[in-house]
Amino acid sequence: MDDMVRVRDGEVWADDTGGAGLPLVLLHPGVGSSTIWDRVVPRLSEHHRVIRYDARGYGRSPAPTSRYSQIEDLAAVLDHFRLDRAVLLGSSLGGATALGLALRHPARVAGLALFCPGVTGYDGLATPEFLAELTALAEAGDHEGIVALCLRIWAAAGPDEEIAATLRAVVPAWFTTYPHQEQDEPAFGRLGELAVPCLLALGELDQPEVVRCNEEMAARIPGCRLVRMKDWDHFPSLRDPETVVALTLELCAELPS
């Protein structure tokens, strides 16, 4: 069942499979919308209630018109569906949001399944060369050039038309959200405070800066299970949904119901 969820000064689109079991909330990356979970949801929903949503400006969610926080929006989604606790499954930007909520509201997070995650407060994920090229393409209004740049940086596992289409669909969101999204508090320096079961899966074909960041994150999170996938780039749920499902279910099986 899909629904529009009220958030501060706006709304986001969300989908709830219903069902029993420990609820899972899926948080998409900045390089994709909630459709990035299309191949994952059916399998996960055999065992768990699964909720996913489009962050503001992505997919079926309206673009923001005022300042907003990704963490606050996630908390609003949990409130809307009356979830006291949930397992958070986050990729890239979604991973950063999941970590932020786990630090701000630890009682609401039963577990973390992180796939090629980002994190606030970590310097060096965007190289000066990448930022310069991205800025030049943005100023020229060259969206296809931005897609090509992103494919080169984050899709090193090989050409894929679905990934290219995913990027084309979300690039406009970067321009509508950038003026409004608040930078949530730095989390990297606080990862040692986490006291929740955590899985972190990185892709060895991902951007080298992301790989290094993920390694350092896993080392800082107490008890974190680090999984290295040699054939993954930055799009694990599109490249290898079966393994994403299997790793998530393994984490959930270890949690109290």
N, C-alpha and C positions, 0 to 999 in steps of 0.2 A: 504494500500500500504506500503510495507516495503522498507527500504532504508539503505544504509551505510552513516553515517554522519561523516564528517571530524572533528576531534578534535586535540588538540595540539599533534603532533608526533604520531598520530594514528587515529583510527576510531571506531565508535560504531554502532551497529545495532539498527534501530528504525522502528516503525510501526505507520502509520497515518491512522485513519479511514476516514478522511475527514469529510465533513459535516459542518453545521453551528452551531451557538451557541458559548457561551464562551468556549474557548479551555481548556481541562484538560490535564495535563502532569502527568503520573503515574511513580513513582519512587520506585523500588523494594527494599526489605531488603537485607542485607548481607547473609541471610539464604535462599535466593531464587533468581531466575532470573525473567525476565519480564513475564514468563509463570505463575507466581503466580497471575497474574491479568486475566487469561483466562476466569474465570466465571464472572468477573466484567465488562470487556470491552463491551460485547454486550448490556448490559442494559444501561450503561452510554452513549454509542454511539447513543442511540435512542434520546438523548436530547442534546448531545454535541459532538464536535470534540474531539477525544481522541487520544493522542500520548503517546506511551510508548517506552522505550528503555532498552537495556541491558548495564549495566555499564561495563567498560573494564574488560575483563577476564571472564565475566559471559555469559551464554547462547550463543548467536550467535555473540558476540563481541570478537574480538581478544584480547589476553592477552597483557598487556602493555609492552613496551620495554624501557620506560624512565619515568621520574617523571611526575605525573599528579595530577590534582585536580578534585574532584568530582563536586565542584561548577562550575569550569570553563567548565567542560564537559557539565553540564546542561545548562549553558548559551549558549554554542555552539549549542546544540540541539534546543534551542529556536530560535537562529539566523537562523539555517538551515531551519526551518519551518516558518520563518518570523513571529514569535509571539512576539508582543510587550508586551503583558500581558497574563497571564494564571493562572488558578487555579492549584496549585500543590498538588497532592495526594501522600503522602509518608508514607512508612512503615519502621520502624526500621532505618537502614542506610539511606534509602530514605527519611525518615522524617528529619534526620540530614542535608542532602543535601538541602532539601526544605527550612529549616530554615536558612541555611547559605546563600542561594541566596536571601531570603527575607530581610535579614539584609544587604547584600552587594549591592543589586539592588532592593530596595523596590518598585520602580515604575513598575517593571516587574511582580509583584505578585498580583493577584486579590483576592486570598483567599488561605487558607491553610487547608487541610483536613489531619490530622495526625493520624495514627493508630499504637499504640504501638511504638511511635517514639523514636529514639535516639537523642542525641544532643552532639555536641562537647563542651569540657570544663567542663564536669561533671565527677567528680571522683566517683568511686565505682560501676560502672556497671558490671565490671568483678571482681569477688572475687579472692583473692589469691589462694584459693583451686581450683577454676575452671581453672585459668591460669596454675597452676602447673600440673593438670591432662591433660589439652589440650596440653601443651608443651611436656609432656612425650609421649603422643600418637602420636604427630606429629614427634618427634624424632625417634619413632619406625616405622614410616610409616604406622600406623594403622588407615586407613581411616574409616573402619567400626566401630572402637572404638570411633572415633570422632563423627560419626553419632549417635551412641548410647548415647554418652555424651550430645549432643545437643538435642536429643529427651527427655532426662531426664530433662534438664534444661528448654527448651522452648516449649515443646509439652505436657504440663501437663494435657491437656484436654482429653488425651487418645491416644491409638495406632492408627496410620493412615498410611497406606502404601504410599499414595500420598506424605505425608510430608516426610517420610523416603526417598523416591525416589528423592524428591526435594533437600534434604540435600546432598545425594550422588552425585548429579549432580553438586553442587556448591562448595563442599569442595575443589576440586583442584584449584578453583579460589582464595581461600584464600592464597595459596602458591605462585601463579603467580603474585598476586597484592601486597602482603605485602611489597616487597622490593621497590616498585615504588610509591605507593599512598602517596601523601603529606597530612599531617594533616592540614586541613583547620582551620582557626582562631577560637578560642573559642567563642561559641554562648550562652552558658547557662547564663553567667553573663550579657548578653545584651538583653535577651528576653523582658524586659520591654520597649525596643525601638520599638518593632513591632507595627505597626499601620494598621493591615490588619485583616479582619474577619478570625477567626481561630476556628476550631473544633479539639479537641483532644480526641480520644477514647482509653481507656486502657483496658487491659484484666486482670481481677482479679486473673486468674490462671497463669498469666505470672510470669517470674522470679521476686521475691520480690524486688530486686534492681531496676528493670525496672519500676515496679509499683510505687515505691517511687519516682523515677526520674520523671515519667510522672505526678504524683501529684504535684511535685514542679514546673515542667515546666508550667502546666496549671495555677498555682497560680501566676506565674510571667508574663504570657502573658496577656496584657490588653484585657479584654472582652472575653477571651477564653471560649468556651463552653466545659466543661468536661463531657464526657459520660463514665460511668463505666459499663463494660459488664462482668457479673459474670461468664459466661461460656467460655470466650475467654482465649486462651493462646497467644503465640507470632505469630500465623499464622491466623489472622482474615479473610483474603481474601480467604483462603482455608476452614476454619471452618464455616464461616458465610458470604458468599459473598452478600447475600440479604441485610443484615444490613449495610455492607460497602457501598453498592450502595445507600441505602435509606439515610444514614447519609450524604453522599457526595452530593446527590441531594438536601437535605434540606439546606445545606450550600450554594450551588450554587443558589438556589431559592431566597436567601436573598441578593444576590449581584446585583449591577447594570449591565445591559447587555452591 
